[in-house]
C-alpha cells in the first residue's frame, strides 16, 4: 500500500499536532467541549428524584468524563506550579468555572 505523505511531511504534521495539543489551553478546551456536550445530553432530574436506568449516561460516557477531568486536573496542577508568580496565570482555569458550575448543578438536580 502506498502512503500519501512523505516521511518529511508526516514528521512535520506530527510535530505541528504535538505543538498544538501539548499544552494546558488545549486540555482546557477539550474539557470544556466534552463537558458542554455532556450537559446537553444529561437528563434533568429534580432534587431527590430517581432516574430510570435508560435515562442515565452510559458507562463509557462516565469513564470518558473521568479521564478528561483527570487529564485537565494534572495539566492544571503542573501549570499552576510553573506559573505561581505570574498574575495572569488564572486566565485559563477561569474558563472552566461556568461550565463546571452548570455541570455540577445539573448533576445534583438543581
C-alpha positions as CSV (number, residue, x, y, z in Angstrom):
1,X,0.0,0.0,0.0
2,X,1.4,3.4,-1.0
3,X,1.4,6.1,1.6
4,X,0.2,9.6,0.6
5,X,2.7,11.5,2.8
6,X,6.4,11.6,2.5
7,X,8.4,10.9,5.7
8,X,9.3,14.6,6.0
9,X,5.6,15.7,5.6
10,X,4.4,13.1,8.1
11,X,7.1,14.3,10.5
12,X,6.1,17.9,10.1
13,X,2.4,17.1,10.5
14,X,3.1,15.1,13.7
15,X,5.3,17.9,15.1
16,X,2.5,20.5,14.4
17,X,-0.1,18.3,16.1
18,X,2.1,17.8,19.1
19,X,2.8,21.6,19.3
20,X,-0.9,22.4,19.2
21,X,-2.1,19.6,21.6
22,X,0.7,19.6,24.2
23,X,-0.4,22.5,26.3
24,X,-2.8,23.2,29.1
25,X,-5.0,25.5,26.9
26,X,-5.7,22.6,24.6
27,X,-6.6,20.4,27.6
28,X,-9.0,23.1,29.0
29,X,-10.7,23.5,25.5
30,X,-11.1,19.7,25.3
31,X,-12.6,19.5,28.7
32,X,-14.9,22.4,28.1
33,X,-16.1,20.9,24.8
34,X,-16.7,17.5,26.3
35,X,-18.5,18.9,29.4
36,X,-20.7,21.1,27.3
37,X,-21.7,18.1,25.2
38,X,-22.4,16.1,28.3
39,X,-24.5,18.9,29.8
40,X,-26.7,18.9,26.7
41,X,-27.1,15.1,26.9
42,X,-27.8,14.9,30.6
43,X,-31.4,14.4,31.7
44,X,-32.9,16.9,34.2
45,X,-33.9,15.5,37.5
46,X,-35.5,17.2,40.5
47,X,-34.0,17.0,43.9
48,X,-34.5,13.5,45.3
49,X,-35.8,12.2,42.1
50,X,-34.6,8.8,40.9
51,X,-34.0,8.5,37.2
52,X,-34.7,5.3,35.2
53,X,-31.7,3.4,34.1
54,X,-32.3,4.2,30.5
55,X,-32.1,7.9,31.3
56,X,-28.7,7.7,32.9
57,X,-25.5,8.3,30.9
58,X,-23.6,5.2,29.8
59,X,-20.6,3.7,31.4
60,X,-18.4,4.9,28.5
61,X,-19.5,8.5,28.9
62,X,-18.9,8.4,32.7
63,X,-15.4,6.9,32.2
64,X,-14.6,9.4,29.4
65,X,-15.6,12.2,31.7
66,X,-13.4,10.9,34.4
67,X,-10.4,10.6,32.1
68,X,-10.9,14.1,30.6
69,X,-11.3,15.7,34.0
70,X,-8.3,13.8,35.4
71,X,-6.1,14.9,32.5
72,X,-7.0,18.5,32.8
73,X,-6.5,18.3,36.6
74,X,-3.0,17.0,36.1
75,X,-2.3,19.6,33.4
76,X,-3.6,22.4,35.6
77,X,-1.6,21.2,38.6
78,X,1.6,21.3,36.5
79,X,0.6,24.6,35.0
80,X,-0.1,26.3,38.4
81,X,3.2,25.0,39.9
82,X,5.0,26.7,37.0
83,X,3.0,29.9,37.0
84,X,2.6,30.8,40.6
85,X,4.4,34.1,40.3
86,X,2.5,35.4,37.2
87,X,-0.7,37.3,37.9
88,X,-2.3,36.3,34.6
89,X,-2.0,32.6,35.5
90,X,-5.7,32.4,36.4
91,X,-7.0,33.2,32.9
92,X,-7.1,29.7,31.5
93,X,-8.7,27.9,34.5
94,X,-11.4,30.6,34.8
95,X,-12.8,29.4,31.6
96,X,-13.8,26.1,33.3
97,X,-15.8,27.7,36.2
98,X,-19.1,28.4,34.4
99,X,-19.3,25.0,32.7
100,X,-18.2,23.2,35.8
101,X,-20.9,25.1,37.8
102,X,-23.6,24.2,35.2
103,X,-22.4,20.6,35.1
104,X,-22.4,20.2,38.9
105,X,-25.8,21.9,39.3
106,X,-27.4,19.7,36.6
107,X,-25.9,16.5,38.1
108,X,-27.2,17.5,41.5
109,X,-30.7,18.1,40.1
110,X,-31.0,21.8,40.8
